[in-house]
Amino acid sequence: KNIDILVFHKNFRYTSVPLRYKYSVVELKKDEALPKDVSQLLRYSLWVSGRLANGEAEMIQPILIAYNFSDETIKKAKASDFNERGILLFRYKAISEGKIIFENVGE
């Protein structure tokens, strides 16, 4: 399997050379996200941490986007101790004027 979206965040704030300071690992689900999807996202995030972030898990932001989330999925994501950032959960609600409307589920 492959990572759905991998974002490399760069910052020029302190140097004239782009400094990578964060990676976002995004898993997309068309329907309801299940606990196994959290596990999959964490596997991808661990891979990125080991291969791209020199083992620094704090540089990784796992994100799960789905139409809906089971209660077990939300519990598993909140219980994850992958890093201090935690896993972000977003529900896509609708498309309005060509834009996708998201709702943060984890808060």
ABEGO torsion letter per residue (X at the ends): XBBABBBBBBBAAABABBBBABBBBBBBBABBBBAAAAAAAAAAAAAAAAAAAGGBAAABBBBBBBABBBAAAAAAAAABAABAAEBBBBBBABBBGGBBBBBBAAX
